[in-house]
Amino acid sequence: MGVFSSVSSRVAFLGLIVAGALMLSVPAATASTYGDRIDAAREFVASSGMERGLQRQITSIVSRVTEQLKREYPGVDARKIEEISNTVLSEFQQRIPELLDDAARVYAEHFTKTELKEMTRYNRSAVGRKQQEKQSVVAQQMGDAFNLWLTRVSYNASKRMEELLNQSSGSSGYGY
């Protein structure tokens, strides 16, 4: 019995060592896989046109705020407001890499290295570049189409609701 107990203890101990070694090797593989995914995600973000889009958005926002400040503070020299706006714009632009890195982490979390490489390949293709170039125009036109559709649907819905309210007013006497 003593030999069996000793052997089973050794087997159990060996099992713990093997399990521990496996546990230690999993995070290393996962970290390596994540590192590959984050590198692929950074390439995707670089190919996506995201930085140009952010530059345009930030410039547009700061420009609108600058014009608003000029209207709200007519006594302040416009050159001073421009100087302040350029300082703020520069600070925002310098921080874009942080947001791009955050975007890469988000993509790395949701896509495999292979998927990210395919997405990057698409972005660098002729049709991918065309999509990026046309994206803001398409988004604007889609917004216009949505607003027109919403106007039509809202008009028709209000007319239909009015019809239904008029039908029900004859039976209840409350007028609604």
C-alpha positions as CSV (number, residue, x, y, z in Angstrom):
1,M,0.0,0.0,0.0
2,G,2.9,2.3,0.8
3,V,4.3,1.8,-2.7
4,F,0.9,2.6,-4.4
5,S,0.5,5.7,-2.2
6,S,4.0,6.8,-3.1
7,V,3.5,6.1,-6.8
8,S,0.1,7.9,-6.9
9,S,1.5,10.8,-5.1
10,R,4.3,11.1,-7.6
11,V,1.8,10.8,-10.5
12,A,-0.4,13.4,-8.9
13,F,2.7,15.7,-8.4
14,L,3.8,15.1,-12.0
15,G,0.3,15.9,-13.2
16,L,0.4,19.2,-11.3
17,I,3.8,20.1,-12.8
18,V,2.5,19.3,-16.3
19,A,-0.7,21.3,-15.7
20,G,1.3,24.2,-14.4
21,A,3.6,24.1,-17.4
22,L,0.6,24.1,-19.7
23,M,-0.9,27.0,-17.8
24,L,2.3,29.0,-18.1
25,S,2.6,28.3,-21.8
26,V,-0.9,29.3,-22.7
27,P,-0.6,33.0,-21.8
28,A,2.7,33.2,-23.7
29,A,1.0,31.8,-26.8
30,T,-2.0,34.0,-26.3
31,A,0.2,37.1,-25.8
32,S,2.1,36.2,-29.0
33,T,-1.1,35.7,-30.9
34,Y,-2.5,39.0,-29.5
35,G,0.8,40.7,-30.5
36,D,0.4,39.4,-34.0
37,R,-3.2,40.6,-34.1
38,I,-2.4,44.0,-32.7
39,D,0.3,44.4,-35.4
40,A,-2.1,43.4,-38.1
41,A,-4.8,45.7,-36.6
42,R,-2.3,48.6,-36.7
43,E,-1.7,47.9,-40.4
44,F,-5.4,47.8,-41.0
45,V,-6.0,51.1,-39.2
46,A,-3.2,52.7,-41.2
47,S,-4.7,51.4,-44.5
48,S,-8.3,52.4,-43.5
49,G,-8.1,56.2,-44.0
50,M,-9.1,56.6,-40.4
51,E,-6.3,59.1,-39.7
52,R,-7.4,61.4,-42.7
53,G,-11.0,61.2,-41.6
54,L,-10.0,62.2,-38.0
55,Q,-7.9,65.1,-39.4
56,R,-10.9,66.3,-41.4
57,Q,-13.3,66.0,-38.5
58,I,-11.1,67.7,-36.0
59,T,-10.3,70.6,-38.4
60,S,-14.0,71.0,-39.2
61,I,-15.0,71.0,-35.5
62,V,-12.3,73.5,-34.5
63,S,-13.2,75.7,-37.5
64,R,-16.9,75.8,-36.4
65,V,-16.0,76.5,-32.8
66,T,-13.6,79.3,-34.0
67,E,-16.4,81.0,-36.0
68,Q,-18.8,80.6,-33.1
69,L,-16.3,82.2,-30.7
70,K,-15.7,85.1,-33.0
71,R,-19.5,85.7,-33.0
72,E,-19.9,85.3,-29.3
73,Y,-16.8,87.4,-28.4
74,P,-16.8,90.3,-30.9
75,G,-14.6,92.4,-28.6
76,V,-11.7,89.9,-28.7
77,D,-9.2,90.3,-31.5
78,A,-10.0,87.7,-34.2
79,R,-6.3,86.9,-34.6
80,K,-6.1,85.9,-30.9
81,I,-9.1,83.5,-31.4
82,E,-7.4,82.1,-34.5
83,E,-4.1,81.6,-32.5
84,I,-5.9,79.8,-29.7
85,S,-7.8,77.7,-32.2
86,N,-4.6,76.7,-34.0
87,T,-3.1,75.7,-30.7
88,V,-6.1,73.6,-29.8
89,L,-6.1,72.1,-33.3
90,S,-2.4,71.2,-33.0
91,E,-3.0,69.5,-29.6
92,F,-5.8,67.4,-30.9
93,Q,-3.9,66.4,-34.0
94,Q,-0.8,65.4,-32.0
95,R,-3.1,63.0,-30.0
96,I,-4.6,61.2,-33.0
97,P,-2.0,58.4,-32.7
98,E,-3.5,57.5,-29.3
99,L,-6.9,57.1,-30.8
100,L,-5.6,55.1,-33.7
101,D,-3.8,52.8,-31.3
102,D,-7.1,52.4,-29.3
103,A,-8.9,51.6,-32.6
104,A,-6.2,48.9,-33.4
105,R,-6.8,47.3,-30.0
106,V,-10.5,47.2,-30.6
107,Y,-10.1,45.6,-34.0
108,A,-7.5,43.2,-32.6
109,E,-10.1,42.1,-30.0
110,H,-12.7,41.3,-32.6
111,F,-10.8,40.0,-35.7
112,T,-8.2,37.4,-36.3
113,K,-4.8,38.2,-37.7
114,T,-5.9,36.6,-41.0
115,E,-9.1,38.7,-41.2
116,L,-7.2,41.9,-40.4
117,K,-4.7,41.1,-43.2
118,E,-7.6,40.5,-45.6
119,M,-9.2,43.8,-44.6
120,T,-5.9,45.6,-45.1
121,R,-5.5,44.0,-48.5
122,Y,-8.9,45.2,-49.5
123,N,-8.2,48.8,-48.2
124,R,-5.1,48.9,-50.3
125,S,-6.8,47.6,-53.4
126,A,-8.2,49.9,-56.1
127,V,-11.8,49.4,-55.0
128,G,-10.9,49.8,-51.4
129,R,-9.1,53.1,-52.1
130,K,-12.1,54.2,-54.1
131,Q,-14.5,53.3,-51.3
132,Q,-12.4,55.4,-48.9
133,E,-12.3,58.4,-51.3
134,K,-16.1,58.2,-51.8
135,Q,-17.0,57.4,-48.3
136,S,-17.8,61.0,-47.1
137,V,-19.9,61.7,-50.2
138,V,-21.8,58.5,-50.0
139,A,-22.4,59.1,-46.2
140,Q,-23.8,62.6,-47.0
141,Q,-26.0,61.3,-49.7
142,M,-27.2,58.4,-47.6
143,G,-28.0,60.9,-44.8
144,D,-30.0,63.0,-47.3
145,A,-31.8,59.9,-48.5
146,F,-32.6,58.9,-45.0
147,N,-34.0,62.4,-44.1
148,L,-36.2,62.3,-47.2
149,W,-37.4,58.8,-46.4
150,L,-38.1,59.8,-42.8
151,T,-40.1,62.8,-43.9
152,R,-42.2,60.7,-46.2
153,V,-42.8,58.0,-43.6
154,S,-43.6,60.5,-40.9
155,Y,-46.1,62.3,-43.1
156,N,-47.8,59.0,-44.1
157,A,-47.8,57.8,-40.5
158,S,-49.3,61.0,-39.2
159,K,-52.0,60.9,-41.9
160,R,-52.8,57.2,-41.1
161,M,-52.9,57.9,-37.3
162,E,-55.3,60.8,-38.0
163,E,-57.5,58.5,-40.1
164,L,-57.6,56.0,-37.3
165,L,-58.3,58.6,-34.7
166,N,-61.2,59.9,-36.8
167,Q,-62.7,56.4,-37.2
168,S,-62.5,55.7,-33.5
169,S,-64.0,59.1,-32.5
170,G,-67.4,58.2,-33.9
171,S,-67.7,55.2,-31.5
172,S,-66.4,56.5,-28.3
173,G,-67.5,60.1,-28.2
174,Y,-64.1,61.3,-26.7
175,G,-62.7,62.5,-30.1
176,Y,-59.6,60.4,-29.9
